[in-house]
Amino acid sequence: MWQLRPAAARGFADHGWLQARHSFSFADYHDPEEMGWGALRVINEDRIAPGQGFGMHGHRDMEILTWIIAGELQHRDSLGHGGVIRPGEYQRMSAGRGILHSEFNPSSVAETHLLQIWIEPAQRGLPASYEQRVLPSTAFDAGWCLLASPDAEAGSARIQQDARVYAARLAAGETLTAPLTRERLGYLQVIHGQLQITPEIILHAGDGLKIADESAFRIRATEAAEFLFFDLPPA
């Protein structure tokens, strides 16, 4: 089963300093048909104006990943962590029993472009934690780059859910086989470029694809592309 989530159909919020597109219901955007996909609850594509950002605020019981597309993001939290993340880097925050954090664009001239992802944890009330990862220059040499997993497989960030999050970059004409078995759910989010899944299913930047009852299908880049893939537990 394939279900396209077109980029143009996403929720949209214009806060002046923040342009946000929501793949699933979030904040003031509510669509009862788009409440997430299995354990995947949020994919927000945010563009943050120079010098602007999210002040200190709290989360509980959510696994939060931030993938930087362009620009920089400065992080601070109530656990004492702080730092700047850039393209080729990402952060993982397990909100657990509760964490406060702020996220700002430290540049005075350049926009920050990112994806923020929320995954529901398998267990609530765990200790909060945070980590920031820098991908090695060889991260995409073997195809898929595993960003997060329940057991920190292959040096990935550990999340509190039986889910795996991958990133990939393909040149035009290159292909990858999706790391999915038939009993699990999949979700594909295109960041840049164009992908072909079947002769009828072509995905462009911002498009998402819900996947069920499929396994080991091929993903072909019809033009150079960057994208994320989520291997999720059954609903």
Biotite code that builds the C-alpha atoms (Angstrom):
import biotite.structure as struc

atoms = struc.array([
    struc.Atom([0.000, 0.000, 0.000], chain_id="A", res_id=1, res_name="MET", atom_name="CA", element="C"),
    struc.Atom([1.279, 3.389, -1.003], chain_id="A", res_id=2, res_name="TRP", atom_name="CA", element="C"),
    struc.Atom([-0.316, 6.644, 0.166], chain_id="A", res_id=3, res_name="GLN", atom_name="CA", element="C"),
    struc.Atom([1.146, 9.894, -1.126], chain_id="A", res_id=4, res_name="LEU", atom_name="CA", element="C"),
    struc.Atom([1.355, 12.935, 1.153], chain_id="A", res_id=5, res_name="ARG", atom_name="CA", element="C"),
    struc.Atom([1.921, 15.746, -1.375], chain_id="A", res_id=6, res_name="PRO", atom_name="CA", element="C"),
    struc.Atom([4.063, 18.667, -0.290], chain_id="A", res_id=7, res_name="ALA", atom_name="CA", element="C"),
    struc.Atom([1.347, 21.155, -1.209], chain_id="A", res_id=8, res_name="ALA", atom_name="CA", element="C"),
    struc.Atom([-1.240, 19.366, 0.961], chain_id="A", res_id=9, res_name="ALA", atom_name="CA", element="C"),
    struc.Atom([0.745, 19.828, 4.186], chain_id="A", res_id=10, res_name="ARG", atom_name="CA", element="C"),
    struc.Atom([-0.330, 22.251, 6.860], chain_id="A", res_id=11, res_name="GLY", atom_name="CA", element="C"),
    struc.Atom([1.305, 25.673, 6.691], chain_id="A", res_id=12, res_name="PHE", atom_name="CA", element="C"),
    struc.Atom([1.995, 28.335, 9.322], chain_id="A", res_id=13, res_name="ALA", atom_name="CA", element="C"),
    struc.Atom([3.522, 31.759, 8.666], chain_id="A", res_id=14, res_name="ASP", atom_name="CA", element="C"),
    struc.Atom([4.774, 33.362, 11.870], chain_id="A", res_id=15, res_name="HIS", atom_name="CA", element="C"),
    struc.Atom([6.866, 35.976, 10.086], chain_id="A", res_id=16, res_name="GLY", atom_name="CA", element="C"),
    struc.Atom([10.162, 34.759, 11.537], chain_id="A", res_id=17, res_name="TRP", atom_name="CA", element="C"),
    struc.Atom([9.138, 31.119, 10.986], chain_id="A", res_id=18, res_name="LEU", atom_name="CA", element="C"),
    struc.Atom([7.709, 29.427, 7.903], chain_id="A", res_id=19, res_name="GLN", atom_name="CA", element="C"),
    struc.Atom([6.554, 25.934, 8.880], chain_id="A", res_id=20, res_name="ALA", atom_name="CA", element="C"),
    struc.Atom([5.038, 23.084, 6.879], chain_id="A", res_id=21, res_name="ARG", atom_name="CA", element="C"),
    struc.Atom([3.475, 20.218, 8.797], chain_id="A", res_id=22, res_name="HIS", atom_name="CA", element="C"),
    struc.Atom([3.207, 16.722, 7.325], chain_id="A", res_id=23, res_name="SER", atom_name="CA", element="C"),
    struc.Atom([0.948, 15.750, 10.246], chain_id="A", res_id=24, res_name="PHE", atom_name="CA", element="C"),
    struc.Atom([-1.345, 17.625, 12.637], chain_id="A", res_id=25, res_name="SER", atom_name="CA", element="C"),
    struc.Atom([0.658, 20.040, 14.771], chain_id="A", res_id=26, res_name="PHE", atom_name="CA", element="C"),
    struc.Atom([-0.119, 23.139, 16.863], chain_id="A", res_id=27, res_name="ALA", atom_name="CA", element="C"),
    struc.Atom([-2.946, 25.083, 15.151], chain_id="A", res_id=28, res_name="ASP", atom_name="CA", element="C"),
    struc.Atom([-3.000, 22.759, 12.141], chain_id="A", res_id=29, res_name="TYR", atom_name="CA", element="C"),
    struc.Atom([-5.369, 19.850, 12.734], chain_id="A", res_id=30, res_name="HIS", atom_name="CA", element="C"),
    struc.Atom([-6.429, 17.210, 10.238], chain_id="A", res_id=31, res_name="ASP", atom_name="CA", element="C"),
    struc.Atom([-8.019, 14.094, 11.809], chain_id="A", res_id=32, res_name="PRO", atom_name="CA", element="C"),
    struc.Atom([-6.815, 12.079, 8.791], chain_id="A", res_id=33, res_name="GLU", atom_name="CA", element="C"),
    struc.Atom([-3.202, 13.158, 9.353], chain_id="A", res_id=34, res_name="GLU", atom_name="CA", element="C"),
    struc.Atom([-2.340, 12.400, 12.978], chain_id="A", res_id=35, res_name="MET", atom_name="CA", element="C"),
    struc.Atom([0.900, 10.602, 12.168], chain_id="A", res_id=36, res_name="GLY", atom_name="CA", element="C"),
    struc.Atom([1.903, 7.247, 10.729], chain_id="A", res_id=37, res_name="TRP", atom_name="CA", element="C"),
    struc.Atom([2.384, 4.542, 13.330], chain_id="A", res_id=38, res_name="GLY", atom_name="CA", element="C"),
    struc.Atom([4.921, 5.766, 15.900], chain_id="A", res_id=39, res_name="ALA", atom_name="CA", element="C"),
    struc.Atom([5.905, 8.677, 13.616], chain_id="A", res_id=40, res_name="LEU", atom_name="CA", element="C"),
    struc.Atom([3.988, 11.659, 14.972], chain_id="A", res_id=41, res_name="ARG", atom_name="CA", element="C"),
    struc.Atom([5.552, 14.842, 13.510], chain_id="A", res_id=42, res_name="VAL", atom_name="CA", element="C"),
    struc.Atom([7.570, 15.935, 10.487], chain_id="A", res_id=43, res_name="ILE", atom_name="CA", element="C"),
    struc.Atom([7.873, 19.714, 10.363], chain_id="A", res_id=44, res_name="ASN", atom_name="CA", element="C"),
    struc.Atom([9.852, 21.487, 7.674], chain_id="A", res_id=45, res_name="GLU", atom_name="CA", element="C"),
    struc.Atom([10.903, 24.791, 9.236], chain_id="A", res_id=46, res_name="ASP", atom_name="CA", element="C"),
    struc.Atom([12.592, 27.864, 7.841], chain_id="A", res_id=47, res_name="ARG", atom_name="CA", element="C"),
    struc.Atom([13.837, 30.188, 10.599], chain_id="A", res_id=48, res_name="ILE", atom_name="CA", element="C"),
    struc.Atom([14.789, 33.794, 9.880], chain_id="A", res_id=49, res_name="ALA", atom_name="CA", element="C"),
    struc.Atom([18.235, 35.102, 10.885], chain_id="A", res_id=50, res_name="PRO", atom_name="CA", element="C"),
    struc.Atom([18.548, 35.848, 14.580], chain_id="A", res_id=51, res_name="GLY", atom_name="CA", element="C"),
    struc.Atom([15.211, 34.221, 15.407], chain_id="A", res_id=52, res_name="GLN", atom_name="CA", element="C"),
    struc.Atom([14.120, 30.970, 16.991], chain_id="A", res_id=53, res_name="GLY", atom_name="CA", element="C"),
    struc.Atom([12.214, 29.072, 19.633], chain_id="A", res_id=54, res_name="PHE", atom_name="CA", element="C"),
    struc.Atom([12.662, 30.312, 23.201], chain_id="A", res_id=55, res_name="GLY", atom_name="CA", element="C"),
    struc.Atom([12.979, 27.947, 26.149], chain_id="A", res_id=56, res_name="MET", atom_name="CA", element="C"),
    struc.Atom([10.027, 25.541, 26.168], chain_id="A", res_id=57, res_name="HIS", atom_name="CA", element="C"),
    struc.Atom([9.301, 22.040, 27.376], chain_id="A", res_id=58, res_name="GLY", atom_name="CA", element="C"),
    struc.Atom([8.571, 18.556, 26.029], chain_id="A", res_id=59, res_name="HIS", atom_name="CA", element="C"),
    struc.Atom([7.739, 15.215, 27.622], chain_id="A", res_id=60, res_name="ARG", atom_name="CA", element="C"),
    struc.Atom([7.742, 11.616, 26.401], chain_id="A", res_id=61, res_name="ASP", atom_name="CA", element="C"),
    struc.Atom([8.807, 12.168, 22.796], chain_id="A", res_id=62, res_name="MET", atom_name="CA", element="C"),
    struc.Atom([11.848, 11.184, 20.741], chain_id="A", res_id=63, res_name="GLU", atom_name="CA", element="C"),
    struc.Atom([12.854, 14.317, 18.792], chain_id="A", res_id=64, res_name="ILE", atom_name="CA", element="C"),
    struc.Atom([15.296, 14.390, 15.875], chain_id="A", res_id=65, res_name="LEU", atom_name="CA", element="C"),
    struc.Atom([16.420, 17.551, 14.084], chain_id="A", res_id=66, res_name="THR", atom_name="CA", element="C"),
    struc.Atom([18.045, 17.278, 10.647], chain_id="A", res_id=67, res_name="TRP", atom_name="CA", element="C"),
    struc.Atom([19.729, 20.431, 9.336], chain_id="A", res_id=68, res_name="ILE", atom_name="CA", element="C"),
    struc.Atom([19.234, 21.086, 5.614], chain_id="A", res_id=69, res_name="ILE", atom_name="CA", element="C"),
    struc.Atom([20.867, 24.532, 5.410], chain_id="A", res_id=70, res_name="ALA", atom_name="CA", element="C"),
    struc.Atom([22.151, 27.149, 7.824], chain_id="A", res_id=71, res_name="GLY", atom_name="CA", element="C"),
    struc.Atom([22.837, 26.662, 11.531], chain_id="A", res_id=72, res_name="GLU", atom_name="CA", element="C"),
    struc.Atom([20.862, 25.975, 14.711], chain_id="A", res_id=73, res_name="LEU", atom_name="CA", element="C"),
    struc.Atom([21.999, 26.840, 18.230], chain_id="A", res_id=74, res_name="GLN", atom_name="CA", element="C"),
    struc.Atom([20.727, 24.485, 20.946], chain_id="A", res_id=75, res_name="HIS", atom_name="CA", element="C"),
    struc.Atom([20.525, 24.936, 24.729], chain_id="A", res_id=76, res_name="ARG", atom_name="CA", element="C"),
    struc.Atom([18.679, 22.764, 27.244], chain_id="A", res_id=77, res_name="ASP", atom_name="CA", element="C"),
    struc.Atom([17.948, 22.256, 30.926], chain_id="A", res_id=78, res_name="SER", atom_name="CA", element="C"),
    struc.Atom([20.384, 19.316, 31.077], chain_id="A", res_id=79, res_name="LEU", atom_name="CA", element="C"),
    struc.Atom([23.272, 21.714, 30.440], chain_id="A", res_id=80, res_name="GLY", atom_name="CA", element="C"),
    struc.Atom([23.896, 20.919, 26.780], chain_id="A", res_id=81, res_name="HIS", atom_name="CA", element="C"),
    struc.Atom([24.621, 23.610, 24.227], chain_id="A", res_id=82, res_name="GLY", atom_name="CA", element="C"),
    struc.Atom([26.075, 23.850, 20.749], chain_id="A", res_id=83, res_name="GLY", atom_name="CA", element="C"),
    struc.Atom([25.535, 24.702, 17.109], chain_id="A", res_id=84, res_name="VAL", atom_name="CA", element="C"),
    struc.Atom([24.517, 22.113, 14.518], chain_id="A", res_id=85, res_name="ILE", atom_name="CA", element="C"),
    struc.Atom([25.034, 22.471, 10.773], chain_id="A", res_id=86, res_name="ARG", atom_name="CA", element="C"),
    struc.Atom([24.317, 20.522, 7.561], chain_id="A", res_id=87, res_name="PRO", atom_name="CA", element="C"),
    struc.Atom([25.725, 17.015, 7.897], chain_id="A", res_id=88, res_name="GLY", atom_name="CA", element="C"),
    struc.Atom([24.853, 17.088, 11.599], chain_id="A", res_id=89, res_name="GLU", atom_name="CA", element="C"),
    struc.Atom([21.747, 16.229, 13.583], chain_id="A", res_id=90, res_name="TYR", atom_name="CA", element="C"),
    struc.Atom([20.492, 16.147, 17.145], chain_id="A", res_id=91, res_name="GLN", atom_name="CA", element="C"),
    struc.Atom([18.542, 13.571, 19.129], chain_id="A", res_id=92, res_name="ARG", atom_name="CA", element="C"),
    struc.Atom([16.578, 14.565, 22.205], chain_id="A", res_id=93, res_name="MET", atom_name="CA", element="C"),
    struc.Atom([14.673, 12.054, 24.332], chain_id="A", res_id=94, res_name="SER", atom_name="CA", element="C"),
    struc.Atom([12.259, 14.258, 26.263], chain_id="A", res_id=95, res_name="ALA", atom_name="CA", element="C"),
    struc.Atom([11.352, 11.513, 28.735], chain_id="A", res_id=96, res_name="GLY", atom_name="CA", element="C"),
    struc.Atom([10.161, 12.831, 32.109], chain_id="A", res_id=97, res_name="ARG", atom_name="CA", element="C"),
    struc.Atom([10.666, 16.371, 30.866], chain_id="A", res_id=98, res_name="GLY", atom_name="CA", element="C"),
    struc.Atom([13.226, 18.684, 29.280], chain_id="A", res_id=99, res_name="ILE", atom_name="CA", element="C"),
    struc.Atom([13.379, 22.417, 28.511], chain_id="A", res_id=100, res_name="LEU", atom_name="CA", element="C"),
    struc.Atom([15.240, 23.606, 25.426], chain_id="A", res_id=101, res_name="HIS", atom_name="CA", element="C"),
    struc.Atom([15.683, 26.527, 23.040], chain_id="A", res_id=102, res_name="SER", atom_name="CA", element="C"),
    struc.Atom([16.615, 26.475, 19.351], chain_id="A", res_id=103, res_name="GLU", atom_name="CA", element="C"),
    struc.Atom([17.842, 29.632, 17.588], chain_id="A", res_id=104, res_name="PHE", atom_name="CA", element="C"),
    struc.Atom([19.296, 30.637, 14.258], chain_id="A", res_id=105, res_name="ASN", atom_name="CA", element="C"),
    struc.Atom([22.606, 32.221, 15.316], chain_id="A", res_id=106, res_name="PRO", atom_name="CA", element="C"),
    struc.Atom([23.272, 33.824, 11.918], chain_id="A", res_id=107, res_name="SER", atom_name="CA", element="C"),
    struc.Atom([22.559, 37.497, 11.269], chain_id="A", res_id=108, res_name="SER", atom_name="CA", element="C"),
    struc.Atom([22.174, 36.946, 7.515], chain_id="A", res_id=109, res_name="VAL", atom_name="CA", element="C"),
    struc.Atom([21.312, 33.339, 6.592], chain_id="A", res_id=110, res_name="ALA", atom_name="CA", element="C"),
    struc.Atom([18.072, 31.407, 7.012], chain_id="A", res_id=111, res_name="GLU", atom_name="CA", element="C"),
    struc.Atom([18.039, 28.069, 8.858], chain_id="A", res_id=112, res_name="THR", atom_name="CA", element="C"),
    struc.Atom([16.220, 25.242, 7.025], chain_id="A", res_id=113, res_name="HIS", atom_name="CA", element="C"),
    struc.Atom([15.543, 22.017, 8.923], chain_id="A", res_id=114, res_name="LEU", atom_name="CA", element="C"),
    struc.Atom([13.308, 19.037, 9.497], chain_id="A", res_id=115, res_name="LEU", atom_name="CA", element="C"),
    struc.Atom([12.073, 18.358, 13.012], chain_id="A", res_id=116, res_name="GLN", atom_name="CA", element="C"),
    struc.Atom([10.810, 14.828, 13.627], chain_id="A", res_id=117, res_name="ILE", atom_name="CA", element="C"),
    struc.Atom([8.887, 13.440, 16.591], chain_id="A", res_id=118, res_name="TRP", atom_name="CA", element="C"),
    struc.Atom([8.602, 9.708, 17.262], chain_id="A", res_id=119, res_name="ILE", atom_name="CA", element="C"),
    struc.Atom([6.451, 8.394, 20.100], chain_id="A", res_id=120, res_name="GLU", atom_name="CA", element="C"),
    struc.Atom([8.520, 6.359, 22.598], chain_id="A", res_id=121, res_name="PRO", atom_name="CA", element="C"),
    struc.Atom([7.711, 2.752, 23.467], chain_id="A", res_id=122, res_name="ALA", atom_name="CA", element="C"),
    struc.Atom([7.835, 3.628, 27.166], chain_id="A", res_id=123, res_name="GLN", atom_name="CA", element="C"),
    struc.Atom([6.940, 6.835, 28.984], chain_id="A", res_id=124, res_name="ARG", atom_name="CA", element="C"),
    struc.Atom([8.625, 8.429, 31.968], chain_id="A", res_id=125, res_name="GLY", atom_name="CA", element="C"),
    struc.Atom([12.227, 7.592, 31.090], chain_id="A", res_id=126, res_name="LEU", atom_name="CA", element="C"),
    struc.Atom([15.129, 9.955, 31.923], chain_id="A", res_id=127, res_name="PRO", atom_name="CA", element="C"),
    struc.Atom([15.599, 12.807, 29.461], chain_id="A", res_id=128, res_name="ALA", atom_name="CA", element="C"),
    struc.Atom([18.781, 12.836, 27.364], chain_id="A", res_id=129, res_name="SER", atom_name="CA", element="C"),
    struc.Atom([20.384, 14.659, 24.442], chain_id="A", res_id=130, res_name="TYR", atom_name="CA", element="C"),
    struc.Atom([23.133, 14.082, 21.894], chain_id="A", res_id=131, res_name="GLU", atom_name="CA", element="C"),
    struc.Atom([24.486, 15.815, 18.805], chain_id="A", res_id=132, res_name="GLN", atom_name="CA", element="C"),
    struc.Atom([25.988, 13.813, 15.933], chain_id="A", res_id=133, res_name="ARG", atom_name="CA", element="C"),
    struc.Atom([28.337, 14.759, 13.082], chain_id="A", res_id=134, res_name="VAL", atom_name="CA", element="C"),
    struc.Atom([28.233, 12.455, 10.054], chain_id="A", res_id=135, res_name="LEU", atom_name="CA", element="C"),
    struc.Atom([31.588, 11.255, 8.729], chain_id="A", res_id=136, res_name="PRO", atom_name="CA", element="C"),
    struc.Atom([32.528, 12.176, 5.164], chain_id="A", res_id=137, res_name="SER", atom_name="CA", element="C"),
    struc.Atom([31.888, 8.537, 4.180], chain_id="A", res_id=138, res_name="THR", atom_name="CA", element="C"),
    struc.Atom([28.380, 8.435, 5.683], chain_id="A", res_id=139, res_name="ALA", atom_name="CA", element="C"),
    struc.Atom([26.603, 7.896, 2.363], chain_id="A", res_id=140, res_name="PHE", atom_name="CA", element="C"),
    struc.Atom([29.222, 5.766, 0.601], chain_id="A", res_id=141, res_name="ASP", atom_name="CA", element="C"),
    struc.Atom([27.317, 2.524, 1.266], chain_id="A", res_id=142, res_name="ALA", atom_name="CA", element="C"),
    struc.Atom([23.913, 4.021, 0.425], chain_id="A", res_id=143, res_name="GLY", atom_name="CA", element="C"),
    struc.Atom([21.793, 4.281, 3.550], chain_id="A", res_id=144, res_name="TRP", atom_name="CA", element="C"),
    struc.Atom([23.099, 6.220, 6.546], chain_id="A", res_id=145, res_name="CYS", atom_name="CA", element="C"),
    struc.Atom([21.445, 5.032, 9.779], chain_id="A", res_id=146, res_name="LEU", atom_name="CA", element="C"),
    struc.Atom([20.719, 8.074, 11.955], chain_id="A", res_id=147, res_name="LEU", atom_name="CA", element="C"),
    struc.Atom([18.737, 6.557, 14.829], chain_id="A", res_id=148, res_name="ALA", atom_name="CA", element="C"),
    struc.Atom([17.813, 3.106, 16.119], chain_id="A", res_id=149, res_name="SER", atom_name="CA", element="C"),
    struc.Atom([16.693, 1.430, 19.371], chain_id="A", res_id=150, res_name="PRO", atom_name="CA", element="C"),
    struc.Atom([20.088, -0.169, 19.972], chain_id="A", res_id=151, res_name="ASP", atom_name="CA", element="C"),
    struc.Atom([22.461, 2.538, 18.645], chain_id="A", res_id=152, res_name="ALA", atom_name="CA", element="C"),
    struc.Atom([23.289, 0.208, 15.756], chain_id="A", res_id=153, res_name="GLU", atom_name="CA", element="C"),
    struc.Atom([26.259, 1.178, 13.567], chain_id="A", res_id=154, res_name="ALA", atom_name="CA", element="C"),
    struc.Atom([26.993, 4.196, 15.747], chain_id="A", res_id=155, res_name="GLY", atom_name="CA", element="C"),
    struc.Atom([23.546, 5.723, 15.306], chain_id="A", res_id=156, res_name="SER", atom_name="CA", element="C"),
    struc.Atom([21.726, 7.743, 17.949], chain_id="A", res_id=157, res_name="ALA", atom_name="CA", element="C"),
    struc.Atom([19.697, 5.640, 20.395], chain_id="A", res_id=158, res_name="ARG", atom_name="CA", element="C"),
    struc.Atom([15.936, 6.252, 20.496], chain_id="A", res_id=159, res_name="ILE", atom_name="CA", element="C"),
    struc.Atom([13.360, 4.724, 22.832], chain_id="A", res_id=160, res_name="GLN", atom_name="CA", element="C"),
    struc.Atom([11.296, 3.034, 20.122], chain_id="A", res_id=161, res_name="GLN", atom_name="CA", element="C"),
    struc.Atom([11.591, 0.049, 17.784], chain_id="A", res_id=162, res_name="ASP", atom_name="CA", element="C"),
    struc.Atom([12.167, 2.358, 14.818], chain_id="A", res_id=163, res_name="ALA", atom_name="CA", element="C"),
    struc.Atom([15.055, 3.149, 12.512], chain_id="A", res_id=164, res_name="ARG", atom_name="CA", element="C"),
    struc.Atom([15.619, 6.442, 10.738], chain_id="A", res_id=165, res_name="VAL", atom_name="CA", element="C"),
    struc.Atom([17.834, 6.563, 7.650], chain_id="A", res_id=166, res_name="TYR", atom_name="CA", element="C"),
    struc.Atom([19.158, 9.355, 5.430], chain_id="A", res_id=167, res_name="ALA", atom_name="CA", element="C"),
    struc.Atom([20.252, 8.897, 1.828], chain_id="A", res_id=168, res_name="ALA", atom_name="CA", element="C"),
    struc.Atom([21.668, 10.924, -1.034], chain_id="A", res_id=169, res_name="ARG", atom_name="CA", element="C"),
    struc.Atom([21.525, 9.648, -4.601], chain_id="A", res_id=170, res_name="LEU", atom_name="CA", element="C"),
    struc.Atom([22.831, 10.978, -7.887], chain_id="A", res_id=171, res_name="ALA", atom_name="CA", element="C"),
    struc.Atom([20.471, 10.901, -10.867], chain_id="A", res_id=172, res_name="ALA", atom_name="CA", element="C"),
    struc.Atom([19.946, 7.330, -12.015], chain_id="A", res_id=173, res_name="GLY", atom_name="CA", element="C"),
    struc.Atom([21.141, 5.692, -8.785], chain_id="A", res_id=174, res_name="GLU", atom_name="CA", element="C"),
    struc.Atom([18.920, 3.318, -6.805], chain_id="A", res_id=175, res_name="THR", atom_name="CA", element="C"),
    struc.Atom([18.572, 1.943, -3.281], chain_id="A", res_id=176, res_name="LEU", atom_name="CA", element="C"),
    struc.Atom([16.528, -0.905, -1.825], chain_id="A", res_id=177, res_name="THR", atom_name="CA", element="C"),
    struc.Atom([14.323, 0.183, 1.051], chain_id="A", res_id=178, res_name="ALA", atom_name="CA", element="C"),
    struc.Atom([15.252, -1.511, 4.359], chain_id="A", res_id=179, res_name="PRO", atom_name="CA", element="C"),
    struc.Atom([11.701, -2.639, 5.126], chain_id="A", res_id=180, res_name="LEU", atom_name="CA", element="C"),
    struc.Atom([9.916, -5.928, 5.790], chain_id="A", res_id=181, res_name="THR", atom_name="CA", element="C"),
    struc.Atom([6.260, -6.508, 4.951], chain_id="A", res_id=182, res_name="ARG", atom_name="CA", element="C"),
    struc.Atom([4.998, -6.587, 8.548], chain_id="A", res_id=183, res_name="GLU", atom_name="CA", element="C"),
    struc.Atom([6.338, -3.087, 9.330], chain_id="A", res_id=184, res_name="ARG", atom_name="CA", element="C"),
    struc.Atom([5.353, 0.429, 8.307], chain_id="A", res_id=185, res_name="LEU", atom_name="CA", element="C"),
    struc.Atom([7.520, 2.732, 6.213], chain_id="A", res_id=186, res_name="GLY", atom_name="CA", element="C"),
    struc.Atom([7.560, 6.460, 5.543], chain_id="A", res_id=187, res_name="TYR", atom_name="CA", element="C"),
    struc.Atom([9.676, 8.298, 2.991], chain_id="A", res_id=188, res_name="LEU", atom_name="CA", element="C"),
    struc.Atom([10.256, 12.065, 3.131], chain_id="A", res_id=189, res_name="GLN", atom_name="CA", element="C"),
    struc.Atom([11.917, 13.837, 0.195], chain_id="A", res_id=190, res_name="VAL", atom_name="CA", element="C"),
    struc.Atom([14.169, 16.783, 1.054], chain_id="A", res_id=191, res_name="ILE", atom_name="CA", element="C"),
    struc.Atom([15.586, 17.620, -2.391], chain_id="A", res_id=192, res_name="HIS", atom_name="CA", element="C"),
    struc.Atom([15.277, 16.183, -5.878], chain_id="A", res_id=193, res_name="GLY", atom_name="CA", element="C"),
    struc.Atom([12.970, 13.613, -7.423], chain_id="A", res_id=194, res_name="GLN", atom_name="CA", element="C"),
    struc.Atom([12.412, 9.915, -6.708], chain_id="A", res_id=195, res_name="LEU", atom_name="CA", element="C"),
    struc.Atom([10.555, 7.166, -8.537], chain_id="A", res_id=196, res_name="GLN", atom_name="CA", element="C"),
    struc.Atom([9.016, 4.334, -6.510], chain_id="A", res_id=197, res_name="ILE", atom_name="CA", element="C"),
    struc.Atom([6.799, 2.749, -9.163], chain_id="A", res_id=198, res_name="THR", atom_name="CA", element="C"),
    struc.Atom([6.042, 3.855, -12.738], chain_id="A", res_id=199, res_name="PRO", atom_name="CA", element="C"),
    struc.Atom([3.083, 5.789, -11.319], chain_id="A", res_id=200, res_name="GLU", atom_name="CA", element="C"),
    struc.Atom([4.604, 7.120, -8.080], chain_id="A", res_id=201, res_name="ILE", atom_name="CA", element="C"),
    struc.Atom([7.001, 10.027, -8.547], chain_id="A", res_id=202, res_name="ILE", atom_name="CA", element="C"),
    struc.Atom([8.020, 12.039, -5.480], chain_id="A", res_id=203, res_name="LEU", atom_name="CA", element="C"),
    struc.Atom([9.330, 15.611, -5.411], chain_id="A", res_id=204, res_name="HIS", atom_name="CA", element="C"),
    struc.Atom([10.834, 17.838, -2.718], chain_id="A", res_id=205, res_name="ALA", atom_name="CA", element="C"),
    struc.Atom([8.541, 18.017, 0.312], chain_id="A", res_id=206, res_name="GLY", atom_name="CA", element="C"),
    struc.Atom([6.483, 14.964, -0.660], chain_id="A", res_id=207, res_name="ASP", atom_name="CA", element="C"),
    struc.Atom([5.995, 12.112, 1.779], chain_id="A", res_id=208, res_name="GLY", atom_name="CA", element="C"),
    struc.Atom([4.908, 8.523, 1.180], chain_id="A", res_id=209, res_name="LEU", atom_name="CA", element="C"),
    struc.Atom([3.143, 6.217, 3.656], chain_id="A", res_id=210, res_name="LYS", atom_name="CA", element="C"),
    struc.Atom([4.004, 2.559, 3.081], chain_id="A", res_id=211, res_name="ILE", atom_name="CA", element="C"),
    struc.Atom([2.387, -0.638, 4.396], chain_id="A", res_id=212, res_name="ALA", atom_name="CA", element="C"),
    struc.Atom([2.458, -4.301, 3.322], chain_id="A", res_id=213, res_name="ASP", atom_name="CA", element="C"),
    struc.Atom([5.528, -3.735, 1.153], chain_id="A", res_id=214, res_name="GLU", atom_name="CA", element="C"),
    struc.Atom([9.101, -4.961, 1.431], chain_id="A", res_id=215, res_name="SER", atom_name="CA", element="C"),
    struc.Atom([12.508, -4.323, -0.130], chain_id="A", res_id=216, res_name="ALA", atom_name="CA", element="C"),
    struc.Atom([11.176, -2.064, -2.887], chain_id="A", res_id=217, res_name="PHE", atom_name="CA", element="C"),
    struc.Atom([13.486, -0.015, -5.075], chain_id="A", res_id=218, res_name="ARG", atom_name="CA", element="C"),
    struc.Atom([13.904, 3.748, -4.826], chain_id="A", res_id=219, res_name="ILE", atom_name="CA", element="C"),
    struc.Atom([15.319, 5.402, -7.936], chain_id="A", res_id=220, res_name="ARG", atom_name="CA", element="C"),
    struc.Atom([16.528, 8.991, -8.191], chain_id="A", res_id=221, res_name="ALA", atom_name="CA", element="C"),
    struc.Atom([15.353, 10.508, -11.458], chain_id="A", res_id=222, res_name="THR", atom_name="CA", element="C"),
    struc.Atom([17.357, 13.575, -10.463], chain_id="A", res_id=223, res_name="GLU", atom_name="CA", element="C"),
    struc.Atom([19.872, 14.072, -7.646], chain_id="A", res_id=224, res_name="ALA", atom_name="CA", element="C"),
    struc.Atom([18.007, 13.627, -4.358], chain_id="A", res_id=225, res_name="ALA", atom_name="CA", element="C"),
    struc.Atom([18.298, 13.704, -0.581], chain_id="A", res_id=226, res_name="GLU", atom_name="CA", element="C"),
    struc.Atom([15.652, 11.999, 1.558], chain_id="A", res_id=227, res_name="PHE", atom_name="CA", element="C"),
    struc.Atom([14.825, 10.324, 4.865], chain_id="A", res_id=228, res_name="LEU", atom_name="CA", element="C"),
    struc.Atom([13.331, 6.870, 5.345], chain_id="A", res_id=229, res_name="PHE", atom_name="CA", element="C"),
    struc.Atom([11.558, 5.607, 8.473], chain_id="A", res_id=230, res_name="PHE", atom_name="CA", element="C"),
    struc.Atom([11.283, 1.893, 9.315], chain_id="A", res_id=231, res_name="ASP", atom_name="CA", element="C"),
    struc.Atom([8.488, 1.804, 11.907], chain_id="A", res_id=232, res_name="LEU", atom_name="CA", element="C"),
    struc.Atom([6.857, -0.827, 14.094], chain_id="A", res_id=233, res_name="PRO", atom_name="CA", element="C"),
    struc.Atom([3.383, -2.103, 13.126], chain_id="A", res_id=234, res_name="PRO", atom_name="CA", element="C"),
    struc.Atom([0.534, 0.187, 14.128], chain_id="A", res_id=235, res_name="ALA", atom_name="CA", element="C"),
])
